Each structure stands twice: as C-alpha cells, then as structure tokens.
Amino acid sequence: MIFMVEKLDKKEVLQILEKGKEKFSPGHRTCAGCFIPTIVRTVLGNLPKDYEAVTGVATGCAEVTSTLWPHTSWNTGNIHSAFENVSTTISGAESAYQIMKKNGYNKNVKFIAFGGDGGTVDIGLAALSGTLERGHDMLYVLYDNECYANTGIQRSGSTPIYANTTTTPNGEIKNGKQEYKKDIMKIIAGHNIPYLAQANPYYLEDFVCKIKKSFAIKGPKFLSVLMPCTLSWKFPNNMTTEVARLATESNIWPLYEVENGKYKLNYEPKEKLNVEEFLQVQGRFKHLFNPKNEIALENIQKNIDSNFNYLKRMTTLGKYL
C-alpha cells in the first residue's frame, strides 16, 4: 500500500503541471517519451505560493535539450553549470541571497539544482558533498537515467550491473558492466542532511508529497528521481510510464525517504514482480536472456532482494506525519 498526504485529483495534477509549464516552457528538444520535462515541471509546479525559483542545471540531457542558443525553456533565474559543479553554483547563489536578505531584499526564493547521474553520482560528487556539508538551504534533484546518455551512452557509476553501454558492451568476455550500481542514497544519507528521498514520477502523489516536504524543510534536501531513458535503455518511446512502474513494482527502484536520519518506506508492492519483467522490456539487457546467462539473472534478483530487505530493516512502513 502507498501512503500519501492526499489523493490528487485530475484537476490538481493539471494545475501543478500547468504551473510548472510556466517555469519550463514547451519547445525543448528532449526525446519523445522522456520524463525530464515531467520531473522539472512537477518540481517547479509545486513551488510554494509567492515564491520564485533560482534553478541550476548541470551539463547533461536536461541542459542540452532546453538551452539551445538563442532559445531556452527555463522561465526562472537559471544558471547552466558544467557537469561537475551545479551544486556549488546554486549554493553560491543561495549564499548571496542570504546576504541580500540581511541588507533588505524581501523576495522569497527557492534554490534548486538539477543534475543527471553523471554530474551527480560521478564527476559532481565531491562538489555535492561539500554543498551538503555546508548546509545550504536548497534542493538538489537527481534525474537518474543510469548512464551518460548525452555524450554517447557511456557507463556511469549509476549504471546497473550487466547493462550494455558503449563503454561496457556485451561480448564473449564480459556480459556488459561488471560492477553493481552505486548507491547514491546511502552516500547522501551519510551527510546527515534534514531530508532525502527516492521518487518515481509514475507514482505522482508520492512524488508531489516529497517535493512539497522538501520545500517546507530548511537546509539541504536531495531527491533521487527515476528517469527511464528510451535511447539508452532501448525501449519504445510509448513505454516510459510502464518501464517506470515495473522498476518500482519489482523493488529495483523502491520509494522511501530519510528525514532527520529516520528511514521511512513509502511503498511495498502487494505482489512483487520478478526482476526479469523489468529487464526483458529493455534492449540494454537483452543478452541476459540467453540461457548461458541464467546465473547473471539470479545474481541481479538476489542483489535486489538483499537491498530491499536491508531497506525494510532500516525503515518503518507508515503514513506521512
């Protein structure tokens, strides 16, 4: 069962997305079926009343598709940063804002950084770590498509084990990537920030609740959001929502949050799906369904089960307070 503050009706959903569309306009060049516009608009559509946003976007899919000169989709105070430093850039803007407030500036502003897994889990990790440790009042949103999709579909630290990428191709010697996915949530939790959560846009009410909670909490916040990529995961562009659903229903992408060090599991499937149901709809894993790779599938299932059992031990399944 999923627990949330309230069930959103269709009118509320449309209001959130319309408000978000005012901040992130149509005309971007994201791929058909891409969740990036949905993620960005849902975040910006939940800005508290009378607040403006200063956003930063790291080099990556979200940036290259939305800031093609001389056009931009961002109707916010937006800063394009390099791959590795969007957290530092927005933390600097937030620091400047705090000084301006002391000198009489009276506008309400939320500071939000958006980055992909390459710019967050890998080359931006040191900058992000420093930002979190310093305690800036800002939200960092990771959209995780599990590879460097913008630069040629190379593997990242967030790429799952056995995935086929341009730098970890399947072949006679190796079955794709040989390392397990880096657990960025555990790394961020180690910074003892007030709030971090894992979300999936398919479960919109849960996603909205976590965004609203993030905006209500002072200090650094972190949202890790699933971003199925039609290009690199190799599935039809009309299946994005289904792939997202399968990720959570098979416990590959569980929904949970950590508030002031306390874990809370937000959702547990009533009938958990086998991991194969998620893998088999994606071309990046098609080599695993060769009979000789049965052990690889077993390893993935054991790892997912182990991770979810660990999460259950760390959490309490209950309602939002």
Legacy VTK file of the C-alpha trace (Angstrom):
# vtk DataFile Version 3.0
C-alpha trace
ASCII
DATASET POLYDATA
POINTS 321 float
0.000 0.000 0.000
1.205 3.523 -0.763
0.864 6.226 1.883
0.461 9.879 0.996
-0.947 13.132 2.314
-3.916 13.128 -0.009
-5.074 11.666 -3.294
-4.587 14.114 -6.141
-7.499 14.521 -8.495
-7.087 15.215 -12.200
-7.688 18.943 -11.738
-4.902 19.245 -9.163
-2.481 17.319 -11.369
-3.217 19.602 -14.308
-2.796 22.687 -12.124
0.623 21.505 -10.949
1.808 20.720 -14.469
0.405 23.957 -15.881
2.153 25.943 -13.174
5.319 24.004 -13.923
4.947 24.684 -17.638
5.031 28.402 -16.877
8.522 27.842 -15.455
9.712 25.249 -18.013
8.223 26.028 -21.385
7.488 23.787 -24.390
9.888 23.864 -27.319
12.721 21.895 -25.714
14.364 19.062 -27.628
14.037 16.141 -25.229
13.431 12.757 -26.823
9.880 11.512 -27.323
8.916 9.686 -24.151
11.481 11.493 -21.965
10.482 12.095 -18.337
12.780 15.113 -17.837
10.069 17.717 -18.630
7.650 15.928 -16.298
10.207 15.847 -13.488
11.183 19.512 -13.874
7.600 20.747 -14.238
6.376 18.729 -11.271
9.127 20.182 -9.082
8.593 23.766 -10.251
4.814 23.371 -10.263
4.919 22.767 -6.520
6.730 25.961 -5.609
5.095 27.488 -2.533
2.820 30.462 -3.124
4.631 33.785 -3.555
7.990 32.097 -4.135
10.239 32.407 -7.172
12.831 29.843 -8.209
16.510 30.161 -8.977
17.487 26.994 -10.789
20.744 25.495 -11.918
21.132 22.756 -14.490
24.298 20.742 -14.940
25.559 19.914 -18.409
23.599 16.849 -19.456
20.364 15.851 -21.146
18.233 18.403 -19.285
20.602 21.215 -20.242
21.463 20.456 -23.858
17.822 19.922 -24.805
16.490 23.050 -23.094
19.125 25.750 -23.625
19.972 25.650 -27.317
21.109 29.195 -28.064
19.388 31.552 -28.562
16.406 29.744 -27.020
15.695 28.469 -23.544
12.794 26.635 -21.904
13.679 27.971 -18.444
11.454 30.792 -17.261
13.339 31.036 -13.985
16.562 32.649 -12.930
18.507 29.755 -14.446
22.245 29.067 -14.469
23.887 26.498 -16.736
26.827 24.900 -14.957
29.495 22.480 -16.036
28.969 18.762 -15.500
30.593 18.777 -12.095
29.576 21.960 -10.293
25.852 22.728 -10.389
25.602 22.140 -6.636
28.433 24.605 -5.988
26.917 27.181 -8.345
23.498 27.115 -6.703
24.983 27.031 -3.203
26.846 30.221 -4.121
23.638 31.838 -5.331
21.908 30.808 -2.120
24.730 32.329 -0.045
24.451 35.582 -1.951
20.697 35.587 -1.346
21.194 35.225 2.407
23.457 38.299 2.388
20.936 40.231 0.271
18.179 39.403 2.767
20.261 40.882 5.572
20.506 44.041 3.502
16.746 44.353 2.983
15.979 42.180 -0.057
12.459 40.879 0.553
11.604 38.441 -2.262
11.000 34.776 -1.421
13.229 32.430 -3.411
13.754 28.656 -3.545
17.065 27.383 -4.890
17.006 24.185 -6.941
19.780 22.293 -8.728
19.066 19.660 -11.388
21.677 17.116 -12.424
21.887 13.748 -14.137
23.673 10.744 -12.693
26.945 11.563 -14.428
27.049 15.043 -12.931
25.803 13.835 -9.551
26.927 10.293 -8.787
30.317 10.574 -10.508
32.096 13.773 -11.514
29.935 16.089 -9.419
30.040 14.033 -6.217
32.795 15.976 -4.446
31.109 19.324 -5.105
27.759 17.937 -3.981
29.310 16.538 -0.815
30.743 19.920 0.115
27.440 21.647 -0.614
25.535 19.274 1.653
28.081 19.513 4.440
27.947 23.326 4.418
24.192 23.162 4.969
22.853 25.413 2.203
19.094 25.900 2.074
18.496 24.340 -1.358
17.062 21.314 -3.120
19.150 19.041 -5.324
17.203 16.929 -7.836
18.950 13.962 -9.439
17.257 12.642 -12.567
18.803 9.198 -12.876
18.911 7.681 -16.368
21.758 5.389 -15.336
24.354 6.398 -17.940
25.989 9.326 -19.731
23.140 9.482 -22.246
24.023 12.950 -23.527
27.590 12.095 -24.570
27.210 8.667 -26.168
25.596 6.264 -23.648
28.773 5.515 -21.688
28.515 3.725 -18.355
28.274 5.776 -15.178
28.559 4.799 -11.541
24.768 4.618 -11.585
24.612 2.097 -14.438
23.268 -1.281 -13.233
25.361 -4.411 -13.376
25.319 -6.279 -16.723
23.880 -3.284 -18.610
25.109 -2.933 -22.174
26.611 0.535 -22.844
29.096 1.863 -25.386
31.932 1.518 -22.867
30.699 -1.757 -21.325
29.488 -3.682 -24.375
28.252 -7.231 -24.068
30.584 -9.737 -25.698
32.263 -13.076 -25.369
34.411 -11.972 -22.439
32.028 -9.829 -20.394
28.240 -9.504 -20.000
28.056 -5.743 -20.058
29.029 -3.710 -16.996
30.633 -5.799 -14.267
30.029 -3.553 -11.259
26.875 -3.006 -9.240
25.103 0.369 -9.304
26.480 2.934 -6.891
24.005 3.597 -4.045
23.869 7.376 -4.048
21.132 7.450 -1.412
23.381 5.782 1.162
26.145 8.237 0.306
23.852 11.243 0.703
22.343 9.838 3.906
25.861 9.757 5.347
25.914 13.558 5.191
23.160 13.776 7.832
21.073 16.290 5.906
17.489 17.020 7.036
15.738 15.275 4.160
16.388 12.974 1.216
14.001 10.778 -0.738
13.754 8.445 -3.702
10.831 9.031 -6.061
9.295 7.808 -9.308
7.144 10.131 -11.486
4.790 7.223 -12.238
3.726 7.399 -8.569
2.830 11.058 -8.864
1.153 11.589 -5.492
4.208 10.213 -3.695
6.487 12.396 -5.837
4.434 15.517 -5.134
4.397 14.851 -1.395
8.188 14.581 -1.365
8.624 17.791 -3.339
6.315 19.695 -1.000
8.090 18.313 2.027
11.442 19.328 0.531
10.271 22.911 0.038
8.953 23.062 3.605
12.221 21.966 5.247
15.111 24.357 5.835
18.587 23.221 4.859
19.910 20.916 2.134
17.460 18.430 0.568
18.053 15.710 -2.032
15.599 13.940 -4.351
16.693 10.935 -6.413
14.175 10.557 -9.243
13.946 7.687 -11.725
14.340 8.803 -15.349
13.834 5.864 -17.785
15.714 6.700 -20.987
14.220 5.468 -24.242
17.517 5.984 -26.070
19.960 4.253 -23.738
17.639 1.714 -22.107
16.341 0.803 -25.567
12.583 0.555 -25.220
9.767 2.084 -27.351
9.079 5.716 -26.508
5.445 4.944 -25.632
6.532 2.657 -22.776
8.232 5.129 -20.417
5.493 5.058 -17.794
5.269 1.252 -17.927
9.028 0.846 -17.523
8.910 3.247 -14.579
6.094 1.242 -12.998
7.962 -2.045 -13.438
11.051 -0.584 -11.754
9.187 0.041 -8.510
6.884 -2.983 -8.630
9.960 -5.235 -8.886
11.705 -3.390 -5.992
14.522 -2.215 -8.241
13.533 1.402 -7.501
11.864 1.453 -4.067
10.093 4.558 -2.805
11.415 5.760 0.521
12.661 8.815 2.404
15.100 9.661 5.160
14.074 12.523 7.416
16.457 13.594 10.172
18.160 10.222 9.934
14.954 8.193 10.164
14.154 5.920 7.215
10.578 5.506 6.056
9.419 3.081 3.381
6.599 4.675 1.394
5.520 1.735 -0.728
5.740 -2.052 -0.796
4.210 -3.914 -3.753
1.384 -6.253 -2.811
2.623 -8.725 -5.400
6.286 -8.123 -6.116
7.266 -8.709 -9.727
10.273 -10.772 -10.701
13.172 -8.629 -11.835
13.023 -10.271 -15.267
9.775 -8.446 -16.022
11.640 -5.140 -15.762
14.758 -6.278 -17.612
13.141 -8.008 -20.566
11.486 -4.863 -21.965
14.861 -3.127 -22.364
17.360 -3.735 -25.129
20.315 -2.986 -22.851
19.634 -6.269 -21.036
18.548 -8.494 -23.924
21.794 -10.516 -23.778
20.869 -11.704 -20.289
18.053 -13.827 -21.688
20.494 -16.147 -23.410
20.337 -19.456 -21.471
24.039 -19.196 -20.632
23.335 -16.035 -18.615
20.878 -17.518 -16.122
23.387 -17.029 -13.315
23.564 -13.303 -14.119
19.785 -13.002 -13.770
19.927 -14.875 -10.472
22.636 -12.522 -9.218
20.533 -9.468 -10.062
17.479 -10.898 -8.297
19.486 -11.799 -5.189
21.013 -8.335 -5.071
17.650 -6.588 -5.451
16.077 -8.778 -2.756
19.004 -8.149 -0.432
18.847 -4.390 -0.952
15.099 -4.253 -0.345
15.347 -6.394 2.789
18.072 -4.056 4.068
15.808 -1.096 3.363
12.917 -2.707 5.223
15.126 -3.262 8.239
16.092 0.415 8.141
12.577 1.747 7.731
9.202 1.917 9.341
6.273 1.452 6.992
3.787 4.147 7.892
1.908 7.277 6.989
3.346 10.716 6.407
3.138 12.801 9.570
LINES 1 322
321 0 1 2 3 4 5 6 7 8 9 10 11 12 13 14 15 16 17 18 19 20 21 22 23 24 25 26 27 28 29 30 31 32 33 34 35 36 37 38 39 40 41 42 43 44 45 46 47 48 49 50 51 52 53 54 55 56 57 58 59 60 61 62 63 64 65 66 67 68 69 70 71 72 73 74 75 76 77 78 79 80 81 82 83 84 85 86 87 88 89 90 91 92 93 94 95 96 97 98 99 100 101 102 103 104 105 106 107 108 109 110 111 112 113 114 115 116 117 118 119 120 121 122 123 124 125 126 127 128 129 130 131 132 133 134 135 136 137 138 139 140 141 142 143 144 145 146 147 148 149 150 151 152 153 154 155 156 157 158 159 160 161 162 163 164 165 166 167 168 169 170 171 172 173 174 175 176 177 178 179 180 181 182 183 184 185 186 187 188 189 190 191 192 193 194 195 196 197 198 199 200 201 202 203 204 205 206 207 208 209 210 211 212 213 214 215 216 217 218 219 220 221 222 223 224 225 226 227 228 229 230 231 232 233 234 235 236 237 238 239 240 241 242 243 244 245 246 247 248 249 250 251 252 253 254 255 256 257 258 259 260 261 262 263 264 265 266 267 268 269 270 271 272 273 274 275 276 277 278 279 280 281 282 283 284 285 286 287 288 289 290 291 292 293 294 295 296 297 298 299 300 301 302 303 304 305 306 307 308 309 310 311 312 313 314 315 316 317 318 319 320
